[in-house]
Amino acid sequence: MDMKTEILRLLRESGDYISGQEFCRRFGVSRTAVWKAVNQLKEEGYGIEAVQNKGYRLRSNPDVLSSSELKSRIQNQWAGNRIYFYEETGSTNIDAKRLGEEGAEHGTVVVADKQSAGRGRRGRSWQSPAGKDIYFTILLRPPFLPGKAAGLTLVMALSVAQAIEGACSLKTGIKWPNDVVLNGKKICGILTEMNVETDYIQHVVIGVGINVNLDVMPEEISRTATSILLESGRETARAELLQEVLARFEENYGMYERDLDLRDMLEEYNGRLVNLGKQVRVLDPKGEFEGIARGIDASGELLVETQDKNTVRVYAGEVSVRGMYGYV
């Protein structure tokens, strides 16, 4: 961890003044080197107070998304221990796949402040302005067979929902399989892609876009999408929320890898399922049908009860589910 990152972490954890002398002792550098690092943090937007004979104190915690901010916050065993941050990139999924081909380790995370070529399921574009939202991809090297990879999308959806509830105190829902919703509108989309060799997974990348501090929703999606800011009236520190997502994902992924199914997450996932008990239309290329959503099973398939009381197991893949009277 570089000195600037460590100064930021120590100031945040202390909540009080830390003397320049203490930083000099800890890092084995001069007071001038500490002063330069603090000034760089100030330029990035941190309110750092310097008082003679007291030292430095972090006065404010703005919504800064930077390499130092992320590295100072992320304290997991493996999820995000290697971070690549870009102010702008085409797609974090594309970046993560390239890193995967180059041998990047399990848990590597790519984060961007802005994406210029973000994509959703089935190639839909994803609007990605700067300074407002979270765009990240995590690279995984699972030990299980390719057929189990689809469940990771559901694991991430649950992790995002739990993180938003924990960090923002907002009740979230999940629209099966991969959208997180607030008050019936989408705030998060997830795109999982994998590189497979015969019968094993070379790597999986899970891309996540969360509408966090977007204050104006583009008109064409305003009926179906929203942001945490628009629903709560409060700005959220994106790096803090991202760390919460990664911490939840690390825990949930551990259960999934152990059980190779969602048995220990079933209750939490179904408890947030916005389609539960509602009439849905299943848009399957093999033929559309309607029924009542009865929740997911341990494999992550959606159970839909048809009019003749048969239960159909719907596999995510290329299938979409729509509410009968709108997005959910």
Secondary structure, DSSP 8 states (H G I E B T S, - for coil): --HHHHHHHHHHHH-S-B-HHHHHHHHT--HHHHHHHHHHHHHTT-EEEEETTTEEEEEE-----SHHHHHHH---SSTTSSEEEESSBS-HHHHHHHHHHTT--TT-EEEES-BSS-B-GGG-B----TTT-EEEEEEE--SS-GGGTTHHHHHHHHHHHHHHHHHH----EEETTTEEEETTEEEEEEEEEEEEETTEEEEEEEEEEE--S--S--GGGTTTB--HHHHHS----HHHHHHHHHHHHHHHHHHHHHHSSSTTTHHHHHHHBTTTTSEEEEE-TT--EEEEEEEE-TTS-EEEE-TTS-EEEE--TT-EEEETTB--
